[in-house]
């Protein structure tokens, strides 16, 4: 990236979550937001997509097979990208846990605190957190 901040793709339907993440990470990431994984795939197909992000934070709204198929397709389109999934902890998650872990580097349960998630994303992007925050990669 021209300014040294890595590109972070956030696929999240809750605008409050987007605002909080951006407030915590604006000095550490360049954010690109999409409301759904389907929107992002369509954008890539039509050539409107941004540069390839190194890391993404993707909301998984349900554990239907179609959701996993879209996520798998998206992961194959940018194989070098690390992915953190956000999910609600429920019985459906229990049934889908292995599949979610196959399709991501980390799974974060909702609701979550922004700062630990930002630090996790920094670590996955290869960015040294201590150069920005004074802390260490967690």
The first five atom37 places (N, CA, C, CB, O) and aatype in JSON, in Angstrom:
{
  "aatype": [20, 20, 20, 20, 20, 20, 20, 20, 20, 20, 20, 20, 20, 20, 20, 20, 20, 20, 20, 20, 20, 20, 20, 20, 20, 20, 20, 20, 20, 20, 20, 20, 20, 20, 20, 20, 20, 20, 20, 20, 20, 20, 20, 20, 20, 20, 20, 20, 20, 20, 20, 20, 20, 20, 20, 20, 20, 20, 20, 20, 20, 20, 20, 20, 20, 20, 20, 20, 20, 20, 20, 20, 20, 20, 20, 20, 20, 20, 20, 20, 20, 20, 20, 20, 20, 20, 20, 20, 20, 20, 20, 20, 20, 20, 20, 20, 20, 20, 20, 20, 20, 20, 20, 20, 20, 20, 20, 20, 20, 20, 20, 20, 20, 20, 20, 20, 20, 20, 20, 20, 20, 20, 20, 20, 20, 20, 20, 20, 20, 20, 20, 20, 20, 20, 20, 20, 20, 20],
  "atom_mask": [
    [1, 1, 1, 1, 1],
    [1, 1, 1, 1, 1],
    [1, 1, 1, 1, 1],
    [1, 1, 1, 1, 1],
    [1, 1, 1, 1, 1],
    [1, 1, 1, 1, 1],
    [1, 1, 1, 1, 1],
    [1, 1, 1, 1, 1],
    [1, 1, 1, 1, 1],
    [1, 1, 1, 1, 1],
    [1, 1, 1, 1, 1],
    [1, 1, 1, 1, 1],
    [1, 1, 1, 1, 1],
    [1, 1, 1, 1, 1],
    [1, 1, 1, 1, 1],
    [1, 1, 1, 1, 1],
    [1, 1, 1, 1, 1],
    [1, 1, 1, 1, 1],
    [1, 1, 1, 1, 1],
    [1, 1, 1, 1, 1],
    [1, 1, 1, 1, 1],
    [1, 1, 1, 1, 1],
    [1, 1, 1, 1, 1],
    [1, 1, 1, 1, 1],
    [1, 1, 1, 1, 1],
    [1, 1, 1, 1, 1],
    [1, 1, 1, 1, 1],
    [1, 1, 1, 1, 1],
    [1, 1, 1, 1, 1],
    [1, 1, 1, 1, 1],
    [1, 1, 1, 1, 1],
    [1, 1, 1, 1, 1],
    [1, 1, 1, 1, 1],
    [1, 1, 1, 1, 1],
    [1, 1, 1, 1, 1],
    [1, 1, 1, 1, 1],
    [1, 1, 1, 1, 1],
    [1, 1, 1, 1, 1],
    [1, 1, 1, 1, 1],
    [1, 1, 1, 1, 1],
    [1, 1, 1, 1, 1],
    [1, 1, 1, 1, 1],
    [1, 1, 1, 1, 1],
    [1, 1, 1, 1, 1],
    [1, 1, 1, 1, 1],
    [1, 1, 1, 1, 1],
    [1, 1, 1, 1, 1],
    [1, 1, 1, 1, 1],
    [1, 1, 1, 1, 1],
    [1, 1, 1, 1, 1],
    [1, 1, 1, 1, 1],
    [1, 1, 1, 1, 1],
    [1, 1, 1, 1, 1],
    [1, 1, 1, 1, 1],
    [1, 1, 1, 1, 1],
    [1, 1, 1, 1, 1],
    [1, 1, 1, 1, 1],
    [1, 1, 1, 1, 1],
    [1, 1, 1, 1, 1],
    [1, 1, 1, 1, 1],
    [1, 1, 1, 1, 1],
    [1, 1, 1, 1, 1],
    [1, 1, 1, 1, 1],
    [1, 1, 1, 1, 1],
    [1, 1, 1, 1, 1],
    [1, 1, 1, 1, 1],
    [1, 1, 1, 1, 1],
    [1, 1, 1, 1, 1],
    [1, 1, 1, 1, 1],
    [1, 1, 1, 1, 1],
    [1, 1, 1, 1, 1],
    [1, 1, 1, 1, 1],
    [1, 1, 1, 1, 1],
    [1, 1, 1, 1, 1],
    [1, 1, 1, 1, 1],
    [1, 1, 1, 1, 1],
    [1, 1, 1, 1, 1],
    [1, 1, 1, 1, 1],
    [1, 1, 1, 1, 1],
    [1, 1, 1, 1, 1],
    [1, 1, 1, 1, 1],
    [1, 1, 1, 1, 1],
    [1, 1, 1, 1, 1],
    [1, 1, 1, 1, 1],
    [1, 1, 1, 1, 1],
    [1, 1, 1, 1, 1],
    [1, 1, 1, 1, 1],
    [1, 1, 1, 1, 1],
    [1, 1, 1, 1, 1],
    [1, 1, 1, 1, 1],
    [1, 1, 1, 1, 1],
    [1, 1, 1, 1, 1],
    [1, 1, 1, 1, 1],
    [1, 1, 1, 1, 1],
    [1, 1, 1, 1, 1],
    [1, 1, 1, 1, 1],
    [1, 1, 1, 1, 1],
    [1, 1, 1, 1, 1],
    [1, 1, 1, 1, 1],
    [1, 1, 1, 1, 1],
    [1, 1, 1, 1, 1],
    [1, 1, 1, 1, 1],
    [1, 1, 1, 1, 1],
    [1, 1, 1, 1, 1],
    [1, 1, 1, 1, 1],
    [1, 1, 1, 1, 1],
    [1, 1, 1, 1, 1],
    [1, 1, 1, 1, 1],
    [1, 1, 1, 1, 1],
    [1, 1, 1, 1, 1],
    [1, 1, 1, 1, 1],
    [1, 1, 1, 1, 1],
    [1, 1, 1, 1, 1],
    [1, 1, 1, 1, 1],
    [1, 1, 1, 1, 1],
    [1, 1, 1, 1, 1],
    [1, 1, 1, 1, 1],
    [1, 1, 1, 1, 1],
    [1, 1, 1, 1, 1],
    [1, 1, 1, 1, 1],
    [1, 1, 1, 1, 1],
    [1, 1, 1, 1, 1],
    [1, 1, 1, 1, 1],
    [1, 1, 1, 1, 1],
    [1, 1, 1, 1, 1],
    [1, 1, 1, 1, 1],
    [1, 1, 1, 1, 1],
    [1, 1, 1, 1, 1],
    [1, 1, 1, 1, 1],
    [1, 1, 1, 1, 1],
    [1, 1, 1, 1, 1],
    [1, 1, 1, 1, 1],
    [1, 1, 1, 1, 1],
    [1, 1, 1, 1, 1],
    [1, 1, 1, 1, 1],
    [1, 1, 1, 1, 1],
    [1, 1, 1, 1, 1],
    [1, 1, 1, 1, 1]
  ],
  "atom_positions": [
    [[0.84, -1.18, 0.0], [0.0, 0.0, 0.0], [0.88, 1.25, 0.0], [-0.95, 0.0, 1.22], [1.96, 1.25, 0.6]],
    [[0.44, 2.3, -0.66], [1.27, 3.51, -0.76], [1.6, 4.14, 0.58], [0.58, 4.52, -1.61], [2.68, 4.69, 0.74]],
    [[0.7, 4.06, 1.54], [0.96, 4.7, 2.83], [1.42, 3.71, 3.9], [-0.28, 5.42, 3.32], [1.56, 4.08, 5.06]],
    [[1.65, 2.46, 3.52], [2.17, 1.48, 4.45], [1.12, 0.7, 5.22], [3.05, 2.14, 5.4], [1.43, -0.32, 5.84]],
    [[-0.12, 1.17, 5.21], [-1.18, 0.43, 5.9], [-1.71, -0.67, 4.99], [-2.33, 1.38, 6.34], [-1.97, -0.42, 3.82]],
    [[-1.87, -1.89, 5.52], [-2.42, -2.96, 4.69], [-3.91, -2.74, 4.44], [-2.2, -4.32, 5.36], [-4.6, -2.09, 5.23]],
    [[-4.38, -3.29, 3.33], [-5.8, -3.24, 2.97], [-6.55, -4.27, 3.8], [-6.01, -3.5, 1.44], [-6.12, -5.43, 3.88]],
    [[-7.65, -3.88, 4.42], [-8.5, -4.79, 5.19], [-9.88, -4.78, 4.57], [-8.56, -4.39, 6.69], [-10.52, -3.74, 4.48]],
    [[-10.33, -5.95, 4.14], [-11.68, -6.1, 3.63], [-12.57, -6.53, 4.78], [-11.73, -7.14, 2.47], [-12.3, -7.53, 5.44]],
    [[-13.63, -5.77, 5.04], [-14.6, -6.1, 6.08], [-15.94, -6.34, 5.4], [-14.7, -4.96, 7.17], [-16.51, -5.44, 4.79]],
    [[-16.44, -7.56, 5.52], [-17.76, -7.89, 5.01], [-18.66, -8.03, 6.23], [-17.76, -9.21, 4.12], [-18.59, -9.02, 6.97]],
    [[-19.5, -7.03, 6.43], [-20.28, -6.9, 7.68], [-21.56, -6.14, 7.37], [-19.45, -6.17, 8.79], [-21.53, -5.08, 6.74]],
    [[-22.69, -6.67, 7.82], [-23.98, -6.04, 7.56], [-24.34, -4.98, 8.61], [-25.06, -7.08, 7.51], [-25.18, -4.12, 8.34]],
    [[-23.73, -5.03, 9.78], [-24.06, -4.09, 10.86], [-23.16, -2.86, 10.77], [-23.9, -4.78, 12.26], [-21.96, -2.93, 11.02]],
    [[-23.75, -1.73, 10.41], [-22.97, -0.5, 10.21], [-22.32, -0.01, 11.51], [-23.86, 0.59, 9.64], [-21.28, 0.64, 11.47]],
    [[-22.93, -0.31, 12.65], [-22.32, 0.06, 13.93], [-21.0, -0.68, 14.13], [-23.28, -0.23, 15.1], [-20.01, -0.09, 14.56]],
    [[-20.99, -1.96, 13.82], [-19.77, -2.75, 13.92], [-18.71, -2.18, 12.99], [-20.04, -4.25, 13.58], [-17.54, -2.07, 13.36]],
    [[-19.1, -1.81, 11.77], [-18.16, -1.22, 10.81], [-17.55, 0.06, 11.36], [-18.85, -0.94, 9.48], [-16.33, 0.26, 11.26]],
    [[-18.37, 0.93, 11.92], [-17.87, 2.21, 12.45], [-16.9, 1.98, 13.62], [-19.04, 3.09, 12.91], [-15.87, 2.65, 13.71]],
    [[-17.23, 1.05, 14.51], [-16.36, 0.78, 15.65], [-15.02, 0.19, 15.19], [-17.06, -0.19, 16.64], [-13.97, 0.6, 15.68]],
    [[-15.07, -0.75, 14.26], [-13.82, -1.33, 13.75], [-12.95, -0.27, 13.09], [-14.13, -2.47, 12.75], [-11.74, -0.22, 13.3]],
    [[-13.57, 0.58, 12.29], [-12.81, 1.62, 11.61], [-12.21, 2.61, 12.6], [-13.69, 2.35, 10.6], [-11.08, 3.06, 12.42]],
    [[-12.97, 2.95, 13.63], [-12.44, 3.88, 14.64], [-11.22, 3.29, 15.35], [-13.53, 4.21, 15.68], [-10.27, 4.01, 15.64]],
    [[-11.25, 1.99, 15.62], [-10.12, 1.33, 16.3], [-8.95, 1.06, 15.38], [-10.58, 0.04, 16.92], [-7.81, 0.97, 15.85]],
    [[-9.21, 0.93, 14.08], [-8.14, 0.5, 13.19], [-7.74, 1.45, 12.09], [-8.52, -0.74, 12.59], [-6.91, 1.09, 11.25]],
    [[-8.29, 2.65, 12.07], [-8.03, 3.54, 10.92], [-6.56, 3.92, 10.77], [-8.85, 4.8, 11.05], [-6.12, 4.18, 9.66]],
    [[-5.81, 3.94, 11.85], [-4.39, 4.25, 11.74], [-3.56, 3.03, 11.34], [-3.88, 4.8, 13.06], [-2.38, 3.15, 11.0]],
    [[-4.19, 1.86, 11.37], [-3.45, 0.63, 11.11], [-3.84, -0.08, 9.82], [-3.64, -0.31, 12.26], [-3.08, -0.89, 9.3]],
    [[-5.03, 0.22, 9.29], [-5.52, -0.41, 8.07], [-6.17, 0.62, 7.15], [-6.53, -1.53, 8.4], [-6.64, 1.66, 7.6]],
    [[-6.18, 0.3, 5.87], [-7.06, 0.98, 4.92], [-8.26, 0.06, 4.77], [-6.34, 1.28, 3.52], [-8.12, -1.09, 4.34]],
    [[-9.44, 0.54, 5.11], [-10.65, -0.28, 5.15], [-11.38, -0.26, 3.81], [-11.58, 0.21, 6.26], [-11.43, 0.76, 3.13]],
    [[-11.93, -1.4, 3.46], [-12.9, -1.5, 2.38], [-14.05, -2.33, 2.94], [-12.28, -2.15, 1.05], [-13.85, -3.44, 3.43]],
    [[-15.27, -1.78, 2.86], [-16.44, -2.44, 3.43], [-17.37, -2.95, 2.33], [-17.19, -1.48, 4.36], [-17.53, -2.32, 1.29]],
    [[-17.97, -4.09, 2.59], [-19.04, -4.64, 1.77], [-20.08, -5.21, 2.72], [-18.51, -5.74, 0.75], [-19.74, -5.67, 3.81]],
    [[-21.34, -5.18, 2.3], [-22.41, -5.65, 3.2], [-22.61, -7.15, 3.17], [-23.7, -4.99, 2.85], [-23.14, -7.73, 4.13]],
    [[-22.19, -7.8, 2.09], [-22.35, -9.25, 2.04], [-21.28, -9.86, 1.15], [-23.75, -9.64, 1.54], [-20.7, -9.18, 0.31]],
    [[-21.03, -11.11, 1.34], [-20.07, -11.84, 0.53], [-20.53, -11.88, -0.91], [-19.85, -13.26, 1.08], [-19.71, -11.82, -1.82]],
    [[-21.82, -11.99, -1.15], [-22.34, -12.01, -2.51], [-22.03, -10.71, -3.24], [-23.85, -12.25, -2.51], [-21.66, -10.74, -4.41]],
    [[-22.16, -9.57, -2.56], [-21.84, -8.28, -3.17], [-20.37, -8.25, -3.59], [-22.15, -7.13, -2.2], [-20.04, -7.75, -4.66]],
    [[-19.51, -8.78, -2.75], [-18.07, -8.75, -3.0], [-17.73, -9.63, -4.21], [-17.3, -9.23, -1.76], [-16.93, -9.22, -5.05]],
    [[-18.31, -10.8, -4.31], [-18.04, -11.68, -5.45], [-18.51, -11.02, -6.73], [-18.74, -13.05, -5.26], [-17.82, -11.07, -7.74]],
    [[-19.68, -10.41, -6.7], [-20.18, -9.71, -7.88], [-19.26, -8.56, -8.27], [-21.59, -9.2, -7.63], [-19.01, -8.35, -9.46]],
    [[-18.77, -7.83, -7.31], [-17.86, -6.71, -7.59], [-16.6, -7.23, -8.28], [-17.5, -5.96, -6.29], [-16.11, -6.61, -9.22]],
    [[-16.07, -8.35, -7.82], [-14.87, -8.92, -8.42], [-15.16, -9.35, -9.86], [-14.34, -10.12, -7.59], [-14.34, -9.13, -10.75]],
    [[-16.32, -9.94, -10.09], [-16.65, -10.42, -11.43], [-16.76, -9.26, -12.42], [-17.95, -11.22, -11.4], [-16.44, -9.41, -13.6]],
    [[-17.21, -8.12, -11.95], [-17.41, -6.97, -12.84], [-16.2, -6.05, -12.85], [-18.64, -6.19, -12.42], [-16.25, -4.97, -13.45]],
    [[-15.12, -6.44, -12.2], [-13.89, -5.68, -12.28], [-13.89, -4.41, -11.45], [-13.61, -5.34, -13.68], [-13.07, -3.52, -11.68]],
    [[-14.8, -4.31, -10.47], [-14.88, -3.11, -9.65], [-14.14, -3.26, -8.33], [-16.33, -2.75, -9.39], [-14.16, -2.35, -7.5]],
    [[-13.5, -4.4, -8.14], [-12.9, -4.68, -6.84], [-11.64, -3.86, -6.63], [-12.58, -6.18, -6.72], [-10.97, -3.43, -7.57]],
    [[-11.34, -3.65, -5.38], [-10.13, -2.96, -4.96], [-8.93, -3.87, -5.14], [-10.25, -2.49, -3.5], [-9.08, -5.01, -5.58]],
    [[-7.75, -3.4, -4.8], [-6.57, -4.25, -4.81], [-6.81, -5.45, -3.91], [-5.31, -3.47, -4.34], [-7.69, -5.43, -3.05]],
    [[-6.05, -6.47, -4.1], [-6.24, -7.68, -3.3], [-5.83, -7.43, -1.85], [-5.43, -8.86, -3.89], [-4.68, -7.08, -1.58]],
    [[-6.76, -7.6, -0.94], [-6.42, -7.4, 0.47], [-5.58, -8.56, 1.0], [-7.7, -7.25, 1.32], [-5.67, -9.68, 0.5]],
    [[-4.77, -8.27, 2.0], [-3.99, -9.31, 2.66], [-4.81, -10.05, 3.71], [-2.75, -8.72, 3.3], [-4.52, -11.2, 4.05]],
    [[-5.84, -9.38, 4.21], [-6.61, -9.94, 5.32], [-8.06, -9.47, 5.2], [-5.99, -9.52, 6.69], [-8.34, -8.38, 4.69]],
    [[-8.97, -10.32, 5.69], [-10.39, -9.97, 5.66], [-11.07, -10.4, 6.95], [-11.09, -10.62, 4.44], [-10.65, -11.36, 7.61]],
    [[-12.11, -9.68, 7.28], [-12.97, -10.0, 8.41], [-14.36, -10.19, 7.83], [-12.94, -8.88, 9.54], [-14.94, -9.24, 7.3]],
    [[-14.9, -11.39, 7.91], [-16.14, -11.72, 7.22], [-17.19, -12.21, 8.21], [-15.89, -12.77, 6.15], [-16.97, -13.16, 8.95]],
    [[-18.33, -11.53, 8.21], [-19.48, -11.95, 9.01], [-20.12, -13.16, 8.34], [-20.52, -10.78, 9.17], [-20.4, -13.15, 7.15]],
    [[-20.35, -14.2, 9.14], [-21.07, -15.38, 8.66], [-22.44, -15.35, 9.33], [-20.28, -16.72, 8.97], [-22.56, -15.69, 10.5]],
    [[-23.48, -14.96, 8.58], [-24.8, -14.77, 9.18], [-25.53, -16.08, 9.48], [-25.64, -13.92, 8.29], [-26.45, -16.1, 10.3]],
    [[-25.12, -17.16, 8.81], [-25.8, -18.44, 9.02], [-24.85, -19.56, 8.59], [-27.15, -18.52, 8.22], [-23.78, -19.3, 8.05]],
    [[-25.25, -20.78, 8.83], [-24.39, -21.92, 8.51], [-25.0, -22.79, 7.41], [-24.14, -22.77, 9.77], [-24.82, -24.0, 7.39]],
    [[-25.73, -22.15, 6.49], [-26.31, -22.89, 5.37], [-25.2, -23.28, 4.38], [-27.4, -22.05, 4.65], [-24.16, -22.63, 4.31]],
    [[-25.45, -24.34, 3.63], [-24.48, -24.81, 2.65], [-24.15, -23.73, 1.62], [-24.99, -26.05, 1.96], [-23.01, -23.63, 1.17]],
    [[-25.16, -22.92, 1.24], [-24.92, -21.86, 0.25], [-23.92, -20.83, 0.79], [-26.26, -21.16, -0.12], [-23.09, -20.32, 0.03]],
    [[-23.99, -20.54, 2.07], [-23.06, -19.59, 2.68], [-21.64, -20.13, 2.61], [-23.45, -19.3, 4.14], [-20.72, -19.4, 2.25]],
    [[-21.47, -21.4, 2.94], [-20.14, -22.01, 2.87], [-19.62, -22.08, 1.44], [-20.18, -23.41, 3.49], [-18.43, -21.91, 1.19]],
    [[-20.52, -22.34, 0.49], [-20.11, -22.4, -0.92], [-19.61, -21.03, -1.38], [-21.28, -22.88, -1.81], [-18.6, -20.94, -2.08]],
    [[-20.33, -19.95, -1.01], [-19.89, -18.6, -1.39], [-18.55, -18.27, -0.75], [-20.95, -17.55, -0.99], [-17.67, -17.71, -1.39]],
    [[-18.4, -18.62, 0.53], [-17.15, -18.34, 1.23], [-15.99, -19.12, 0.6], [-17.27, -18.68, 2.72], [-14.9, -18.57, 0.42]],
    [[-16.23, -20.36, 0.28], [-15.19, -21.19, -0.33], [-14.79, -20.62, -1.69], [-15.68, -22.64, -0.47], [-13.6, -20.56, -2.01]],
    [[-15.76, -20.2, -2.49], [-15.49, -19.6, -3.79], [-14.66, -18.33, -3.62], [-16.81, -19.29, -4.54], [-13.7, -18.1, -4.35]],
    [[-15.04, -17.52, -2.66], [-14.32, -16.27, -2.41], [-12.89, -16.54, -1.98], [-15.05, -15.44, -1.35], [-11.96, -15.89, -2.46]],
    [[-12.71, -17.49, -1.06], [-11.35, -17.83, -0.59], [-10.47, -18.31, -1.74], [-11.42, -18.93, 0.51], [-9.29, -17.97, -1.79]],
    [[-11.03, -19.08, -2.66], [-10.25, -19.55, -3.81], [-9.86, -18.39, -4.73], [-11.05, -20.6, -4.6], [-8.84, -18.47, -5.42]],
    [[-10.66, -17.32, -4.76], [-10.38, -16.2, -5.65], [-9.19, -15.36, -5.16], [-11.61, -15.31, -5.78], [-8.54, -14.69, -5.95]],
    [[-8.9, -15.41, -3.85], [-7.75, -14.68, -3.29], [-7.05, -15.62, -2.3], [-8.2, -13.33, -2.59], [-7.18, -15.43, -1.09]],
    [[-6.32, -16.62, -2.79], [-5.76, -17.63, -1.9], [-4.73, -17.1, -0.91], [-5.14, -18.72, -2.71], [-4.52, -17.7, 0.15]],
    [[-4.08, -15.99, -1.23], [-3.05, -15.45, -0.33], [-3.63, -14.65, 0.83], [-2.09, -14.59, -1.12], [-2.9, -14.25, 1.73]],
    [[-4.93, -14.41, 0.81], [-5.57, -13.59, 1.84], [-5.9, -14.43, 3.09], [-6.86, -12.95, 1.28], [-6.41, -15.54, 2.99]],
    [[-5.59, -13.88, 4.26], [-5.99, -14.5, 5.53], [-7.39, -14.04, 5.87], [-4.99, -14.15, 6.67], [-7.77, -12.91, 5.57]],
    [[-8.16, -14.92, 6.5], [-9.56, -14.61, 6.8], [-9.88, -14.9, 8.25], [-10.48, -15.39, 5.9], [-9.53, -15.94, 8.79]],
    [[-10.57, -13.95, 8.87], [-11.16, -14.13, 10.2], [-12.67, -14.07, 10.01], [-10.65, -13.03, 11.23], [-13.19, -13.14, 9.4]],
    [[-13.36, -15.07, 10.53], [-14.82, -15.12, 10.43], [-15.43, -14.69, 11.74], [-15.3, -16.53, 10.05], [-14.93, -15.03, 12.81]],
    [[-16.54, -13.93, 11.67], [-17.29, -13.61, 12.88], [-18.62, -14.36, 12.82], [-17.52, -12.06, 13.02], [-19.33, -14.3, 11.81]],
    [[-18.94, -15.05, 13.9], [-20.16, -15.87, 13.96], [-20.82, -15.7, 15.32], [-19.84, -17.36, 13.7], [-20.17, -15.35, 16.3]],
    [[-22.12, -15.96, 15.34], [-22.84, -16.03, 16.62], [-22.68, -17.45, 17.14], [-24.37, -15.65, 16.45], [-22.8, -18.42, 16.39]],
    [[-22.4, -17.56, 18.42], [-22.2, -18.88, 19.02], [-23.57, -19.49, 19.31], [-21.33, -18.8, 20.33], [-24.31, -19.0, 20.16]],
    [[-23.9, -20.55, 18.6], [-25.17, -21.24, 18.83], [-25.01, -22.69, 18.41], [-26.35, -20.55, 18.04], [-23.91, -23.12, 18.05]],
    [[-26.1, -23.45, 18.45], [-25.99, -24.88, 18.13], [-25.62, -25.09, 16.67], [-27.31, -25.59, 18.45], [-24.96, -26.08, 16.34]],
    [[-26.03, -24.18, 15.77], [-25.63, -24.32, 14.37], [-24.12, -24.2, 14.23], [-26.34, -23.27, 13.51], [-23.51, -24.9, 13.42]],
    [[-23.52, -23.31, 15.01], [-22.07, -23.18, 14.96], [-21.42, -24.51, 15.37], [-21.58, -22.04, 15.88], [-20.46, -24.95, 14.74]],
    [[-21.94, -25.13, 16.4], [-21.37, -26.4, 16.86], [-21.33, -27.41, 15.72], [-22.19, -26.96, 18.04], [-20.35, -28.15, 15.57]],
    [[-22.39, -27.46, 14.93], [-22.46, -28.41, 13.83], [-21.51, -28.04, 12.69], [-23.88, -28.51, 13.31], [-21.04, -28.91, 11.95]],
    [[-21.22, -26.75, 12.55], [-20.43, -26.28, 11.42], [-18.99, -25.9, 11.8], [-21.1, -25.1, 10.79], [-18.25, -25.39, 10.96]],
    [[-18.6, -26.14, 13.04], [-17.3, -25.66, 13.53], [-16.13, -26.11, 12.66], [-17.08, -26.13, 14.94], [-15.26, -25.3, 12.34]],
    [[-16.08, -27.37, 12.28], [-14.96, -27.86, 11.48], [-14.89, -27.14, 10.14], [-15.08, -29.38, 11.25], [-13.8, -26.77, 9.69]],
    [[-16.03, -26.95, 9.51], [-16.06, -26.28, 8.21], [-15.61, -24.83, 8.32], [-17.47, -26.36, 7.6], [-14.87, -24.34, 7.47]],
    [[-16.05, -24.13, 9.36], [-15.65, -22.74, 9.56], [-14.15, -22.62, 9.77], [-16.39, -22.13, 10.75], [-13.51, -21.71, 9.25]],
    [[-13.59, -23.54, 10.53], [-12.14, -23.51, 10.78], [-11.34, -23.86, 9.52], [-11.78, -24.47, 11.91], [-10.21, -23.39, 9.36]],
    [[-11.9, -24.69, 8.63], [-11.26, -25.0, 7.36], [-11.16, -23.77, 6.46], [-12.02, -26.11, 6.64], [-10.2, -23.63, 5.7]],
    [[-12.14, -22.9, 6.55], [-12.26, -21.76, 5.64], [-11.68, -20.47, 6.2], [-13.69, -21.55, 5.29], [-11.86, -19.4, 5.61]],
    [[-10.99, -20.56, 7.33], [-10.47, -19.32, 7.93], [-9.26, -19.63, 8.8], [-11.56, -18.62, 8.76], [-8.99, -20.77, 9.17]],
    [[-8.54, -18.56, 9.13], [-7.43, -18.68, 10.06], [-7.91, -18.56, 11.51], [-6.37, -17.62, 9.77], [-7.3, -19.14, 12.41]],
    [[-8.99, -17.82, 11.72], [-9.54, -17.62, 13.07], [-11.06, -17.5, 12.97], [-8.93, -16.35, 13.74], [-11.6, -17.09, 11.95]],
    [[-11.73, -17.86, 14.05], [-13.18, -17.65, 14.2], [-13.37, -16.82, 15.45], [-13.97, -19.02, 14.29], [-12.84, -17.15, 16.51]],
    [[-14.14, -15.73, 15.34], [-14.41, -14.83, 16.45], [-15.91, -14.86, 16.71], [-13.91, -13.37, 16.14], [-16.72, -14.74, 15.79]],
    [[-16.27, -15.03, 17.97], [-17.68, -15.08, 18.33], [-18.23, -13.67, 18.57], [-17.9, -15.94, 19.58], [-17.55, -12.82, 19.15]],
    [[-19.44, -13.45, 18.11], [-20.14, -12.18, 18.28], [-20.91, -12.23, 19.58], [-21.08, -11.88, 17.1], [-21.4, -13.31, 19.94]],
    [[-21.05, -11.16, 20.3], [-20.39, -9.87, 20.07], [-18.92, -9.96, 20.46], [-21.1, -8.75, 20.87], [-18.53, -10.8, 21.27]],
    [[-18.1, -9.08, 19.88], [-16.67, -9.09, 20.14], [-16.18, -7.67, 20.4], [-15.9, -9.72, 18.97], [-16.83, -6.69, 20.03]],
    [[-15.02, -7.59, 21.05], [-14.38, -6.29, 21.27], [-13.5, -5.98, 20.07], [-13.55, -6.28, 22.61], [-12.82, -6.87, 19.55]],
    [[-13.51, -4.74, 19.64], [-12.81, -4.36, 18.41], [-11.29, -4.48, 18.52], [-13.16, -2.95, 18.05], [-10.66, -5.02, 17.61]],
    [[-10.7, -4.01, 19.59], [-9.23, -3.95, 19.66], [-8.56, -5.32, 19.55], [-8.81, -3.29, 20.96], [-7.61, -5.45, 18.77]],
    [[-9.0, -6.35, 20.29], [-8.35, -7.66, 20.11], [-8.51, -8.2, 18.68], [-8.93, -8.67, 21.1], [-7.6, -8.87, 18.17]],
    [[-9.63, -7.92, 18.04], [-9.83, -8.38, 16.66], [-8.89, -7.63, 15.72], [-11.31, -8.18, 16.23], [-8.3, -8.24, 14.83]],
    [[-8.75, -6.32, 15.9], [-7.82, -5.53, 15.08], [-6.39, -6.06, 15.25], [-7.89, -4.03, 15.48], [-5.66, -6.19, 14.27]],
    [[-5.99, -6.38, 16.48], [-4.64, -6.92, 16.71], [-4.45, -8.27, 16.04], [-4.38, -7.05, 18.22], [-3.38, -8.55, 15.49]],
    [[-5.48, -9.12, 16.07], [-5.42, -10.41, 15.38], [-5.25, -10.2, 13.89], [-6.69, -11.24, 15.67], [-4.43, -10.86, 13.25]],
    [[-6.03, -9.27, 13.32], [-5.93, -8.98, 11.89], [-4.56, -8.41, 11.53], [-7.03, -8.0, 11.47], [-4.02, -8.75, 10.48]],
    [[-4.01, -7.56, 12.37], [-2.66, -7.04, 12.14], [-1.64, -8.17, 12.09], [-2.27, -6.03, 13.23], [-0.78, -8.21, 11.21]],
    [[-1.75, -9.1, 13.03], [-0.84, -10.24, 13.05], [-0.95, -11.08, 11.79], [-1.12, -11.09, 14.26], [0.07, -11.53, 11.26]],
    [[-2.16, -11.29, 11.31], [-2.36, -12.08, 10.1], [-1.92, -11.35, 8.84], [-3.81, -12.47, 9.97], [-1.58, -11.98, 7.84]],
    [[-1.92, -10.01, 8.9], [-1.5, -9.23, 7.72], [0.01, -9.13, 7.62], [-2.11, -7.84, 7.77], [0.53, -8.66, 6.61]],
    [[0.71, -9.55, 8.67], [2.16, -9.44, 8.67], [2.66, -8.1, 9.15], [2.69, -9.71, 7.31], [3.86, -7.83, 9.12]],
    [[1.74, -7.23, 9.58], [2.1, -5.92, 10.08], [2.53, -6.03, 11.53], [0.94, -4.92, 9.94], [1.89, -6.73, 12.32]],
    [[3.59, -5.36, 11.88], [4.05, -5.36, 13.27], [3.2, -4.43, 14.08], [5.55, -4.96, 13.36], [3.24, -3.21, 13.88]],
    [[2.42, -4.97, 15.0], [1.52, -4.14, 15.8], [2.28, -3.17, 16.67], [0.64, -5.02, 16.67], [1.81, -2.06, 16.92]],
    [[3.46, -3.56, 17.13], [4.17, -2.69, 18.07], [4.67, -1.41, 17.42], [5.33, -3.43, 18.68], [4.97, -0.45, 18.13]],
    [[4.77, -1.36, 16.09], [5.2, -0.12, 15.45], [4.08, 0.9, 15.41], [5.69, -0.4, 14.04], [4.32, 2.09, 15.18]],
    [[2.86, 0.47, 15.64], [1.73, 1.37, 15.57], [1.13, 1.63, 16.94], [0.67, 0.82, 14.65], [0.8, 2.76, 17.27]],
    [[0.98, 0.58, 17.74], [0.22, 0.69, 18.97], [1.1, 0.73, 20.22], [-0.73, -0.46, 19.06], [0.62, 1.05, 21.31]],
    [[2.38, 0.4, 20.09], [3.22, 0.32, 21.26], [3.09, -1.03, 21.96], [2.89, 1.43, 22.21], [3.77, -1.27, 22.96]],
    [[2.23, -1.9, 21.45], [2.05, -3.22, 22.04], [2.82, -4.26, 21.26], [0.58, -3.58, 22.11], [3.78, -3.94, 20.56]],
    [[2.4, -5.49, 21.38], [3.04, -6.57, 20.64], [1.97, -7.33, 19.88], [3.84, -7.52, 21.58], [0.79, -7.25, 20.21]],
    [[2.41, -8.08, 18.87], [1.45, -8.92, 18.18], [0.89, -9.96, 19.14], [2.1, -9.59, 16.95], [1.64, -10.58, 19.9]],
    [[-0.43, -10.15, 19.1], [-1.05, -11.05, 20.06], [-1.48, -12.33, 19.49], [-2.17, -10.42, 20.67], [-2.02, -13.17, 20.21]]
  ]
}
